[in-house]
Amino acid sequence: MTDGPEYYTVIGRYDDSGETTVAVLPFDASAGDPHMAALRHTGQLSEQGEFEVVAVLRGKCEVLVTQQSLRLFAERLLSK
């Protein structure tokens, strides 16, 4: 049994496009703190644009709604 979670779910967004991202990352004991996992993930994605972490969750989390899916859902409702 590990001391930490087996996975982290990282929710982030790109500043330029507002695109939301969700990534499930395996727990890395060498990273230790979830803040370090978030910084590493930010570093990897910042090559693709200004990226910021919104939240880091413990474990694998199933994504039900994102900013984009909510916008599309609302547009469909309003168009009826």
DSSP file (Angstrom, degrees, kcal/mol; ACC not computed):
  #  RESIDUE AA STRUCTURE BP1 BP2  ACC     N-H-->O    O-->H-N    N-H-->O    O-->H-N    TCO  KAPPA ALPHA  PHI   PSI    X-CA   Y-CA   Z-CA
    1    1 A M              0   0    0      0, 0.0     2,-0.2     0, 0.0     3,-0.0   0.000 360.0 360.0 360.0 136.5    0.0    0.0    0.0
    2    2 A T        -     0   0    0      2,-0.2     4,-0.1     1,-0.1     0, 0.0  -0.526 360.0-132.4 -91.0 158.3    1.3    3.5   -0.9
    3    3 A D  S    S+     0   0    0     -2,-0.2    -1,-0.1     2,-0.1     0, 0.0   0.797  90.6  40.5 -75.8 -29.0    1.3    6.5    1.3
    4    4 A G  S    S-     0   0    0      1,-0.2    -2,-0.2     2,-0.0    23,-0.1  -0.433 103.1 -70.6-110.0-176.0   -0.1    8.7   -1.4
    5    5 A P        -     0   0    0      0, 0.0    -1,-0.2     0, 0.0    -2,-0.1  -0.322  33.9-130.5 -70.3 159.3   -2.7    8.4   -4.1
    6    6 A E  S    S+     0   0    0      1,-0.2    21,-3.3    20,-0.1     2,-0.3   0.774  88.9  16.6 -79.7 -26.8   -2.1    6.1   -7.1
    7    7 A Y  E     -A   26   0A   0     19,-0.3    52,-2.9     2,-0.0     2,-0.4  -0.955  62.4-147.8-141.6 158.0   -3.1    8.8   -9.5
    8    8 A Y  E     -AB  25  58A   0     17,-2.8    17,-3.2    -2,-0.3     2,-0.6  -0.971  11.7-147.2-120.2 143.2   -3.7   12.6   -9.7
    9    9 A T  E     -AB  24  57A   0     48,-2.4    48,-3.3    -2,-0.4     2,-0.5  -0.966  17.4-160.7-107.7 120.5   -6.3   14.2  -11.9
   10   10 A V  E     -AB  23  56A   0     13,-3.3    13,-2.3    -2,-0.6     2,-0.5  -0.893   4.8-165.3-107.2 123.1   -5.0   17.6  -13.1
   11   11 A I  E     +AB  22  55A   0     44,-3.1    43,-3.1    -2,-0.5    44,-2.0  -0.920  24.9 150.4-106.5 128.5   -7.5   20.1  -14.3
   12   12 A G  E     -AB  21  53A   0      9,-2.6     9,-2.9    -2,-0.5     2,-0.3  -0.854  27.8-145.9-146.0-179.9   -6.1   23.1  -16.2
   13   13 A R  E     -AB  20  52A   0     39,-2.4    39,-2.6    -2,-0.3     2,-0.5  -0.995  20.2-119.0-152.9 153.4   -6.7   25.6  -18.9
   14   14 A Y  E  >  - B   0  51A   0      5,-2.1     4,-2.6    -2,-0.3    37,-0.2  -0.833  19.6-148.1 -92.4 128.4   -4.9   27.5  -21.6
   15   15 A D  T  4 S+     0   0    0     35,-2.9    -1,-0.1    -2,-0.5    36,-0.1   0.887  93.5  51.5 -63.3 -41.0   -5.1   31.3  -21.1
   16   16 A D  T  4 S+     0   0    0     34,-0.4    -1,-0.2     1,-0.2    35,-0.1   0.889 127.7  18.6 -68.9 -39.2   -5.0   32.1  -24.8
   17   17 A S  T  4 S-     0   0    0      2,-0.1    -2,-0.2     0, 0.0    -1,-0.2   0.655  91.0-131.2-104.4 -19.6   -7.9   29.8  -25.9
   18   18 A G     <  +     0   0    0     -4,-2.6    -3,-0.1     1,-0.3    49,-0.1   0.494  50.1 160.0  77.9   2.7   -9.6   29.1  -22.6
   19   19 A E        -     0   0    0     -5,-0.2    -5,-2.1    -6,-0.1     2,-0.3  -0.369  34.1-137.3 -62.3 131.7   -9.5   25.4  -23.5
   20   20 A T  E     -A   13   0A   0     -7,-0.2     2,-0.4    -3,-0.1    -7,-0.3  -0.705  19.1-165.9 -89.9 141.0   -9.9   23.2  -20.5
   21   21 A T  E     -A   12   0A   0     -9,-2.9    -9,-2.6    -2,-0.3     2,-0.4  -0.958   9.2-167.2-126.1 148.4   -7.7   20.1  -20.1
   22   22 A V  E     +A   11   0A   0     -2,-0.4     2,-0.4   -11,-0.2   -11,-0.2  -0.993  12.1 178.4-133.2 126.2   -8.0   17.1  -17.8
   23   23 A A  E     -A   10   0A   0    -13,-2.3   -13,-3.3    -2,-0.4     2,-0.6  -0.990  21.9-146.7-131.4 137.0   -5.2   14.7  -17.4
   24   24 A V  E     -A    9   0A   0     -2,-0.4   -15,-0.2   -15,-0.2    36,-0.1  -0.915  24.4-171.4-101.1 119.0   -4.8   11.6  -15.2
   25   25 A L  E     -A    8   0A   0    -17,-3.2   -17,-2.8    -2,-0.6    34,-0.1  -0.901  24.3-116.0-113.3 137.7   -1.2   11.3  -14.0
   26   26 A P  E     -A    7   0A   0      0, 0.0   -19,-0.3     0, 0.0     2,-0.2  -0.436  41.6 -99.0 -67.5 145.4    0.2    8.3  -12.2
   27   27 A F        -     0   0    0    -21,-3.3     2,-0.6    -2,-0.1     3,-0.1  -0.459  36.6-158.6 -64.1 132.1    1.5    9.1   -8.7
   28   28 A D    >>  -     0   0    0     -2,-0.2     3,-1.4     1,-0.1     4,-1.3  -0.949   9.6-159.0-118.8 109.6    5.2    9.6   -8.8
   29   29 A A  T 34 S+     0   0    0     -2,-0.6    -1,-0.1     1,-0.3     4,-0.0   0.801  93.0  60.4 -59.5 -29.3    6.8    9.1   -5.4
   30   30 A S  T 34 S+     0   0    0      1,-0.2    -1,-0.3     2,-0.1     3,-0.2   0.794 102.0  52.8 -70.1 -25.7    9.9   11.1   -6.5
   31   31 A A  T <4 S+     0   0    0     -3,-1.4     2,-1.5     1,-0.2     5,-0.2   0.820  83.6 175.9 -75.5 -30.8    7.5   14.1   -7.0
   32   32 A G     <  +     0   0    0     -4,-1.3    -1,-0.2     4,-0.1    -2,-0.1  -0.465  51.8  57.8  69.4 -91.7    6.2   13.7   -3.5
   33   33 A D  S >> S-     0   0    0     -2,-1.5     4,-1.4    -3,-0.2     3,-0.9  -0.447  81.1-128.6 -76.8 142.1    3.9   16.6   -3.1
   34   34 A P  H 3> S+     0   0    0      0, 0.0     4,-2.2     0, 0.0     5,-0.1   0.769 109.0  65.7 -62.2 -23.3    1.0   17.1   -5.5
   35   35 A H  H 3> S+     0   0    0      2,-0.2     4,-2.3     1,-0.2     5,-0.1   0.887  99.9  50.5 -63.4 -37.5    2.2   20.7   -6.1
   36   36 A M  H <> S+     0   0    0     -3,-0.9     4,-2.4    -5,-0.2    -1,-0.2   0.897 108.4  51.7 -67.2 -39.9    5.3   19.2   -7.7
   37   37 A A  H  X S+     0   0    0     -4,-1.4     4,-2.3     1,-0.2    -2,-0.2   0.905 110.3  49.7 -61.4 -40.8    3.2   17.0  -10.0
   38   38 A A  H  X S+     0   0    0     -4,-2.2     4,-2.5     2,-0.2    -2,-0.2   0.905 110.3  49.7 -64.9 -42.0    1.2   20.1  -11.0
   39   39 A L  H  X S+     0   0    0     -4,-2.3     4,-2.3     2,-0.2    -2,-0.2   0.904 111.2  48.8 -64.7 -41.1    4.4   22.1  -11.7
   40   40 A R  H  X S+     0   0    0     -4,-2.4     4,-2.0     2,-0.2    -2,-0.2   0.923 112.2  48.5 -63.2 -43.9    5.8   19.3  -13.8
   41   41 A H  H  X S+     0   0    0     -4,-2.3     4,-2.0     2,-0.2    -2,-0.2   0.905 110.7  51.2 -63.6 -41.9    2.6   19.0  -15.8
   42   42 A T  H  X S+     0   0    0     -4,-2.5     4,-1.9     1,-0.2    -1,-0.2   0.912 108.7  52.1 -60.7 -43.4    2.5   22.8  -16.3
   43   43 A G  H  < S+     0   0    0     -4,-2.3     4,-0.4     1,-0.2    -1,-0.2   0.880 109.3  49.3 -61.4 -39.0    6.0   22.7  -17.6
   44   44 A Q  H  < S+     0   0    0     -4,-2.0     3,-0.5     1,-0.2    -1,-0.2   0.883 118.2  38.4 -68.4 -38.3    5.2   20.0  -20.1
   45   45 A L  H >< S+     0   0    0     -4,-2.0     3,-1.8     1,-0.2    -2,-0.2   0.643  94.5  81.0 -89.8 -14.7    2.1   21.8  -21.4
   46   46 A S  G >< S+     0   0    0     -4,-1.9     3,-1.1     1,-0.3    -1,-0.2   0.694  79.8  70.7 -68.4 -15.8    3.4   25.3  -21.4
   47   47 A E  G 3  S+     0   0    0     -3,-0.5    -1,-0.3    -4,-0.4    -2,-0.1   0.762  97.2  52.3 -66.6 -23.3    5.2   24.7  -24.7
   48   48 A Q  G <  S-     0   0    0     -3,-1.8    -1,-0.2     1,-0.3     2,-0.2   0.412 130.5 -62.2 -93.3   0.6    1.8   24.6  -26.3
   49   49 A G  S <  S-     0   0    0     -3,-1.1     2,-0.7    -4,-0.2    -1,-0.3  -0.802  83.2 -32.2 142.1 177.2    0.7   28.0  -24.8
   50   50 A E        -     0   0    0     -2,-0.2   -35,-2.9    -3,-0.1   -34,-0.4  -0.547  67.9-175.6 -67.9 111.1    0.1   29.7  -21.5
   51   51 A F  E     -B   14   0A   0     -2,-0.7     2,-0.4   -37,-0.2   -37,-0.2  -0.892  10.6-174.9-115.3 138.7   -1.1   26.9  -19.3
   52   52 A E  E     -B   13   0A   0    -39,-2.6   -39,-2.4    -2,-0.4     2,-0.4  -0.991  24.7-124.8-132.7 144.3   -2.4   27.2  -15.8
   53   53 A V  E     -B   12   0A   0     -2,-0.4   -41,-0.3   -41,-0.2     3,-0.1  -0.726  20.8-177.1 -84.4 130.2   -3.5   24.5  -13.3
   54   54 A V  E     -     0   0A   0    -43,-3.1     2,-0.3    -2,-0.4   -42,-0.2   0.832  66.5 -16.9 -92.3 -42.2   -7.0   25.0  -11.9
   55   55 A A  E     -B   11   0A   0    -44,-2.0   -44,-3.1     2,-0.0     2,-0.5  -0.986  47.8-144.7-161.1 153.3   -7.0   22.0   -9.5
   56   56 A V  E     -B   10   0A   0     -2,-0.3     2,-0.3   -46,-0.2   -46,-0.2  -0.995  24.8-164.8-122.5 123.4   -5.3   18.7   -8.7
   57   57 A L  E     -B    9   0A   0    -48,-3.3   -48,-2.4    -2,-0.5     2,-0.3  -0.778  23.6-109.3-109.4 151.8   -7.6   16.0   -7.4
   58   58 A R  E    S-B    8   0A   0     -2,-0.3   -50,-0.2   -50,-0.2     2,-0.0  -0.631  79.8  -6.5 -79.3 132.6   -6.7   12.8   -5.7
   59   59 A G  S    S-     0   0    0    -52,-2.9     2,-0.6    -2,-0.3   -34,-0.2  -0.180 106.8 -37.5  84.0-174.7   -7.2    9.6   -7.7
   60   60 A K        -     0   0    0    -36,-0.1     2,-0.5   -52,-0.1   -51,-0.1  -0.792  60.8-166.6 -88.3 122.2   -8.8    9.1  -11.2
   61   61 A C        -     0   0    0     -2,-0.6     2,-0.4    -4,-0.1    -2,-0.1  -0.943  17.4-131.6-115.9 130.0  -11.7   11.3  -11.6
   62   62 A E        -     0   0    0     -2,-0.5     2,-0.5     1,-0.0   -53,-0.0  -0.647  23.4-130.5 -79.1 128.8  -14.2   10.9  -14.4
   63   63 A V        +     0   0    0     -2,-0.4     3,-0.1     1,-0.2    -1,-0.0  -0.699  34.0 166.9 -84.1 123.4  -14.9   14.2  -16.2
   64   64 A L        +     0   0    0     -2,-0.5     2,-0.4     1,-0.4    -1,-0.2   0.770  66.4  16.6-102.8 -37.6  -18.6   14.9  -16.6
   65   65 A V        -     0   0    0      4,-0.0    -1,-0.4     5,-0.0     2,-0.3  -1.000  60.1-176.5-141.3 135.4  -18.7   18.5  -17.6
   66   66 A T     >  -     0   0    0     -2,-0.4     4,-2.5    -3,-0.1     5,-0.2  -0.769  45.3-101.2-118.5 172.0  -16.0   20.8  -19.0
   67   67 A Q  H  > S+     0   0    0     -2,-0.3     4,-1.9     1,-0.2     5,-0.1   0.906 124.2  47.1 -57.7 -42.6  -16.3   24.5  -19.8
   68   68 A Q  H  > S+     0   0    0      2,-0.2     4,-2.4     1,-0.2    -1,-0.2   0.918 111.9  48.1 -68.1 -44.3  -16.6   23.7  -23.5
   69   69 A S  H  > S+     0   0    0      1,-0.2     4,-2.3     2,-0.2    -2,-0.2   0.867 111.6  51.1 -67.5 -34.0  -19.3   20.9  -23.0
   70   70 A L  H  X S+     0   0    0     -4,-2.5     4,-2.6     2,-0.2    -1,-0.2   0.908 109.8  49.7 -66.9 -41.5  -21.3   23.2  -20.7
   71   71 A R  H  X S+     0   0    0     -4,-1.9     4,-2.4    -5,-0.2    -2,-0.2   0.932 112.8  46.7 -62.3 -46.1  -21.2   26.0  -23.3
   72   72 A L  H  X S+     0   0    0     -4,-2.4     4,-2.1     2,-0.2    -2,-0.2   0.901 112.4  50.6 -62.8 -41.2  -22.3   23.6  -26.1
   73   73 A F  H  X S+     0   0    0     -4,-2.3     4,-2.2     2,-0.2    -2,-0.2   0.927 111.5  47.4 -61.4 -46.3  -25.1   22.2  -23.8
   74   74 A A  H  X S+     0   0    0     -4,-2.6     4,-2.5     1,-0.2    -2,-0.2   0.895 109.9  53.2 -64.3 -40.2  -26.4   25.7  -23.0
   75   75 A E  H  X S+     0   0    0     -4,-2.4     4,-1.6     1,-0.2    -1,-0.2   0.901 109.0  49.5 -61.4 -41.1  -26.3   26.7  -26.7
   76   76 A R  H  X S+     0   0    0     -4,-2.1     4,-0.5     2,-0.2    -1,-0.2   0.912 111.4  49.3 -64.3 -41.9  -28.4   23.7  -27.6
   77   77 A L  H >< S+     0   0    0     -4,-2.2     3,-0.9     1,-0.2    -2,-0.2   0.916 112.3  47.3 -62.5 -42.4  -30.9   24.5  -24.9
   78   78 A L  H 3< S+     0   0    0     -4,-2.5    -1,-0.2     1,-0.2    -2,-0.2   0.766 105.5  59.3 -71.7 -25.3  -31.2   28.1  -26.0
   79   79 A S  H 3<        0   0    0     -4,-1.6    -1,-0.2     1,-0.2    -2,-0.2   0.568 360.0 360.0 -81.4  -7.2  -31.6   27.2  -29.6
   80   80 A K    <<        0   0    0     -3,-0.9    -1,-0.2    -4,-0.5    -2,-0.1   0.462 360.0 360.0 -79.4 360.0  -34.8   25.2  -28.9
